[in-house]
Each structure stands twice: as C-alpha cells, then as structure tokens.
Amino acid sequence: MDISKEEYISSLIDNLKKVRYIMPDDIPNIDLYMDQVTTFMDKHLKSSKRYSDDKLLTKTMINNYTKNELLPPPNKKKYTKEHMLLLIFIYYFKNILSISDIQSIFNPLTERYYGGKSDIGLEEIYKEIFRLENEQTDALTKDMIRKIAKAKESFGFVEDKEDHDFLSMFSFICMLSFDVYMRKHIIEQIIDNSLKPYMSSKSKENHSDIKEDNKDPNMKNNKSNNKNNNKGGAKQ
C-alpha cells in the first residue's frame, strides 16, 4: 500500500469522528407530514450519502415500513418524534439487516416503549444508545489503524510494487468485510435465539387470551343475545 493510499484511508478513518448523528433535540417537537419527514432526514443524514443524488428515505420506503409493521401508522398522516426516532434506527439497521430481522427487533421495542407505555421512552433509549456508540468511535478508529498496519505487512513476498499495493489494499478490505460479517452473524444469532422466541411466546399468549375469552360464559351470553337480537331485527 503506497503512502498516498495510506494517507487517504487514514483521512477516511479520521472523518469517522466527524460523523454527525441526529440527536433528539434536532427533531422538531411538532408532528410532521411525510414530505417534512423526508426533507428532515435528507438534510441531517446527507453526510452518510455515498453519492450526492442518493435517496436516504423516500415516501415508498416509509409506507413499506408501516406495512411491514416496523413503524406504527401515522396519526392523521402526521409523524411524531417517536416515529422519527424509529426511522433513524431503521436507517442504520437496514444497511446490514433484513426487514424481517429489523421487525424482530422492533416488535418488542415498540410493544414496550412506544406511545408512553413505559416510564422509559424511546427518546431516552435513543440518547443512551448513541451515547454508547459515540464512546466506541475512538476504539473503532484505533482498530482500523491496526488493520492498515497489518495489511501493509501482508504479501511481503510479492516483489512487484504495484501488485503489493493492490494486494495490501485488498487485504484491508477483506479484514473490514470479515469484521462486518462476524458481527452480523452474532446479531442474527441473537435475533433468532432471543428475540424471535420472545415474539413467538407473545403470539401464543395472545392466542390463549382469545381462547379464554371464548370460554367466558358472559361472552357466550353476549353472542346468544346478539343472535336473538339479529333474529328479532330480521322479523321487524
């Protein structure tokens, strides 16, 4: 890896410290219409774009998230601050996880903490998560610098400078990719073994509640009364 490429990669790593996250205070305390949501996201996440004309979040995407139950439906076509926080989480998750996996994460999250169901709100959760991630930035940058050094040492037996530069860059890409692969594998295992069983048990509980309702004599009486009322109505 020649000096110019190494300096370029080092500058990319340094830029990680400049990545700007959307904090809750950045989000308006008023409900937003769809166009306002997409405009807000595009403005505040533009540093994450690979290409200038990339669309970070579109109306179609948001509608699909709602259809797939990742996002609670808007209230009278307006999205709350909680909606915005969930959309930001989705934005980061969707780069490495499937919609199904995100759904497995979000179902218990929204069931417990969305809409004032708990003393712990989504805004408090968001702040704590991003505090932890900010603390990791230094560790991540140091790890990448170590990987650059390892990559430079690789393929030491290759004498041709151009070949060595290419292969050392390839080594660096592979190490980063393997790191992402292993982390993604761990996340998927946690989802499959911890979150999906949780959702399955909740589904069984709900099904059990329906059965119990059917056993309730009051429910049967209500059904019987409804039938009689319907017959009486038909005679009239």
Backbone torsions as a table, in degrees:
resi	resn	phi	psi	omega
1	MET	NA	117.1	-177.4
2	ASP	-74.4	168.5	-173.6
3	ILE	-61.5	-40.7	-177.0
4	SER	-62.9	-41.7	179.1
5	LYS	-69.0	-39.1	178.8
6	GLU	-63.8	-41.6	178.6
7	GLU	-65.5	-37.6	179.0
8	TYR	-63.4	-46.8	179.5
9	ILE	-64.0	-39.7	178.6
10	SER	-62.0	-37.0	178.6
11	SER	-68.5	-35.8	176.7
12	LEU	-63.5	-41.5	-179.8
13	ILE	-65.8	-41.6	178.4
14	ASP	-62.1	-34.0	-179.1
15	ASN	-68.1	-19.0	176.9
16	LEU	-59.4	-32.9	-179.9
17	LYS	-70.8	-16.3	-177.7
18	LYS	-97.9	-2.0	-179.9
19	VAL	-61.1	128.1	-175.6
20	ARG	-100.7	120.7	176.3
21	TYR	-90.2	152.8	175.3
22	ILE	-82.2	117.4	178.0
23	MET	-93.6	155.0	-178.8
24	PRO	-53.4	-34.7	-179.7
25	ASP	-66.9	-20.4	178.0
26	ASP	-74.3	-24.1	-175.0
27	ILE	-84.3	130.4	179.5
28	PRO	-59.4	146.9	178.9
29	ASN	-87.2	20.3	175.9
30	ILE	-120.2	154.5	178.5
31	ASP	-70.8	144.7	-174.6
32	LEU	-117.6	147.2	171.9
33	TYR	-79.7	165.8	-175.9
34	MET	-52.2	-48.4	-178.8
35	ASP	-60.8	-36.5	178.8
36	GLN	-68.7	-35.8	178.3
37	VAL	-63.9	-50.6	-177.6
38	THR	-65.5	-36.8	178.1
39	THR	-64.9	-43.3	179.5
40	PHE	-61.2	-48.5	-178.2
41	MET	-63.3	-42.1	-179.0
42	ASP	-63.4	-36.9	-179.5
43	LYS	-71.4	-44.2	-172.1
44	HIS	-87.4	-14.0	179.4
45	LEU	-114.7	13.0	-175.1
46	LYS	-62.7	-25.2	178.4
47	SER	-69.1	-14.6	179.7
48	SER	-88.3	-7.5	-177.4
49	LYS	-68.0	140.0	173.1
50	ARG	-81.1	-44.7	176.6
51	TYR	-121.2	150.4	-173.6
52	SER	-62.0	-28.8	-177.7
53	ASP	-94.9	9.9	177.0
54	ASP	-63.9	141.5	175.3
55	LYS	-99.3	116.3	-176.7
56	LEU	-76.7	-40.4	-176.9
57	LEU	-151.7	121.8	-178.7
58	THR	-113.6	168.0	177.7
59	LYS	-60.1	-41.5	179.8
60	THR	-61.0	-43.1	178.6
61	MET	-59.4	-49.1	-177.7
62	ILE	-61.8	-43.5	178.2
63	ASN	-62.1	-38.8	178.3
64	ASN	-66.7	-37.1	178.2
65	TYR	-63.2	-38.3	178.5
66	THR	-68.1	-44.0	179.3
67	LYS	-61.2	-37.2	-179.7
68	ASN	-86.5	9.1	176.5
69	GLU	61.2	29.3	171.4
70	LEU	-83.1	-30.3	-175.5
71	LEU	-126.3	128.6	175.9
72	PRO	-60.7	149.2	-179.2
73	PRO	-60.3	147.9	176.5
74	PRO	-67.9	159.2	177.6
75	ASN	-99.2	109.0	-177.7
76	LYS	55.1	45.3	177.2
77	LYS	67.7	15.2	178.8
78	LYS	-116.1	145.7	-177.0
79	TYR	-110.1	131.9	-177.2
80	THR	-84.7	177.2	176.5
81	LYS	-62.6	-35.1	177.6
82	GLU	-64.4	-40.2	174.9
83	HIS	-57.2	-44.4	-177.5
84	MET	-63.1	-42.1	179.3
85	LEU	-62.7	-42.6	178.4
86	LEU	-64.5	-39.2	179.3
87	LEU	-63.4	-36.3	178.3
88	ILE	-67.1	-43.1	175.7
89	PHE	-59.2	-45.1	179.6
90	ILE	-59.0	-41.7	-178.2
91	TYR	-56.5	-43.8	-179.2
92	TYR	-76.6	-39.8	-179.0
93	PHE	-64.8	-40.0	-170.6
94	LYS	-66.8	-13.9	177.9
95	ASN	-73.8	-20.0	-178.9
96	ILE	-130.6	-15.4	-175.5
97	LEU	-118.1	153.9	176.6
98	SER	-75.4	162.3	177.3
99	ILE	-58.8	-40.4	179.6
100	SER	-61.0	-42.2	179.5
101	ASP	-67.6	-40.9	178.3
102	ILE	-63.6	-38.1	178.0
103	GLN	-61.5	-40.4	179.1
104	SER	-64.7	-31.3	177.6
105	ILE	-77.6	-42.8	-172.8
106	PHE	-76.1	-32.1	-177.7
107	ASN	-55.3	-53.2	177.8
108	PRO	-68.5	-29.8	180.0
109	LEU	-63.9	-51.7	-178.3
110	THR	-72.1	-32.8	179.8
111	GLU	-62.8	-35.8	-176.0
112	ARG	-91.8	-37.2	-165.8
113	TYR	-121.3	-6.9	-179.0
114	TYR	-84.9	140.8	173.0
115	GLY	73.6	31.6	176.1
116	GLY	70.1	27.7	-179.0
117	LYS	-78.4	-11.8	-176.3
118	SER	-141.3	162.6	174.3
119	ASP	-66.9	-22.2	177.1
120	ILE	-95.0	121.0	-178.9
121	GLY	-99.2	166.6	179.6
122	LEU	-62.1	-33.3	179.3
123	GLU	-65.0	-41.2	177.9
124	GLU	-65.1	-40.6	178.4
125	ILE	-63.5	-44.6	-179.6
126	TYR	-59.6	-46.4	-179.7
127	LYS	-60.5	-42.9	-178.2
128	GLU	-68.0	-41.4	179.9
129	ILE	-62.0	-46.1	-177.9
130	PHE	-75.4	-21.7	170.9
131	ARG	-65.0	-44.2	179.2
132	LEU	-63.6	-40.6	-177.6
133	GLU	-70.3	-34.7	176.5
134	ASN	-63.9	-36.8	178.9
135	GLU	-65.9	-25.2	-177.5
136	GLN	-81.8	-15.1	-173.4
137	THR	-56.8	-46.2	-179.5
138	ASP	-61.9	-43.5	-179.9
139	ALA	-63.5	-39.7	179.8
140	LEU	-66.2	-42.5	-179.8
141	THR	-66.0	-39.5	177.7
142	LYS	-64.5	-38.9	178.6
143	ASP	-64.4	-39.8	179.2
144	MET	-68.0	-36.4	177.0
145	ILE	-63.4	-39.3	176.2
146	ARG	-64.4	-37.3	179.4
147	LYS	-67.1	-37.0	176.1
148	ILE	-60.1	-45.7	-179.8
149	ALA	-60.9	-42.4	178.1
150	LYS	-63.0	-42.6	-179.1
151	ALA	-63.5	-39.0	178.7
152	LYS	-63.5	-32.7	-178.6
153	GLU	-79.4	-17.2	-177.4
154	SER	-72.1	158.2	178.8
155	PHE	53.8	40.5	179.7
156	GLY	-63.7	-20.6	-179.3
157	PHE	-79.6	-9.8	-179.9
158	VAL	-82.7	120.6	-174.5
159	GLU	-86.6	-34.3	-178.8
160	ASP	-67.5	124.3	-174.8
161	LYS	-63.7	-41.8	-179.6
162	GLU	-64.0	-42.4	177.2
163	ASP	-63.4	-42.6	-178.7
164	HIS	-64.7	-41.7	179.2
165	ASP	-60.8	-44.7	-179.5
166	PHE	-65.1	-46.6	-175.9
167	LEU	-68.2	-33.5	178.0
168	SER	-70.3	-36.5	175.2
169	MET	-66.0	-41.6	177.0
170	PHE	-60.9	-39.9	177.5
171	SER	-60.6	-43.2	-180.0
172	PHE	-63.0	-44.9	178.1
173	ILE	-61.2	-43.4	-179.5
174	CYS	-63.5	-41.2	179.1
175	MET	-64.0	-42.1	177.7
176	LEU	-65.1	-42.2	-179.5
177	SER	-64.7	-40.5	179.4
178	PHE	-65.1	-38.1	177.4
179	ASP	-60.4	-47.4	178.8
180	VAL	-63.0	-43.6	-179.4
181	TYR	-58.9	-46.7	-178.2
182	MET	-65.9	-40.9	179.1
183	ARG	-65.9	-41.9	178.2
184	LYS	-62.4	-39.7	179.0
185	HIS	-61.8	-42.7	178.6
186	ILE	-63.5	-44.2	179.6
187	ILE	-59.4	-45.4	-179.0
188	GLU	-63.7	-37.9	178.1
189	GLN	-65.5	-40.1	177.8
190	ILE	-63.9	-43.5	179.0
191	ILE	-61.3	-48.1	-176.0
192	ASP	-67.4	-35.9	-173.0
193	ASN	-99.1	-15.5	-178.0
194	SER	-119.1	-46.7	-173.7
195	LEU	-85.6	-42.8	179.8
196	LYS	-63.9	-41.8	174.5
197	PRO	-60.8	-34.2	178.3
198	TYR	-62.7	-45.8	-179.0
199	MET	-67.8	-34.1	178.5
200	SER	-65.0	-41.6	179.9
201	SER	-67.9	-35.8	177.9
202	LYS	-66.3	-37.6	178.8
203	SER	-64.7	-39.4	178.5
204	LYS	-66.9	-38.4	178.8
205	GLU	-62.4	-43.9	179.6
206	ASN	-63.9	-38.9	179.0
207	HIS	-66.4	-37.8	178.7
208	SER	-65.7	-38.1	178.7
209	ASP	-62.2	-38.9	179.2
210	ILE	-64.6	-41.8	179.0
211	LYS	-63.2	-41.4	-179.5
212	GLU	-63.3	-38.8	178.1
213	ASP	-61.7	-37.5	-179.2
214	ASN	-69.2	-25.6	178.3
215	LYS	-80.0	-18.6	-177.3
216	ASP	-65.9	120.3	-179.5
217	PRO	-59.4	-30.8	178.4
218	ASN	-64.0	-37.3	178.0
219	MET	-64.2	-41.9	179.4
220	LYS	-63.9	-41.8	179.2
221	ASN	-62.5	-39.7	179.2
222	ASN	-63.6	-41.1	179.1
223	LYS	-64.4	-40.9	-179.9
224	SER	-64.0	-43.0	179.2
225	ASN	-63.8	-38.0	179.8
226	ASN	-63.6	-39.7	178.9
227	LYS	-63.6	-44.9	-180.0
228	ASN	-62.6	-39.7	179.2
229	ASN	-64.7	-39.0	179.8
230	ASN	-64.8	-39.1	179.2
231	LYS	-66.1	-42.4	-179.7
232	GLY	-61.0	-40.6	-179.8
233	GLY	-64.3	-37.1	-178.4
234	ALA	-66.2	-38.0	-179.3
235	LYS	-65.4	-38.1	179.1
236	GLN	-66.1	NA	NA
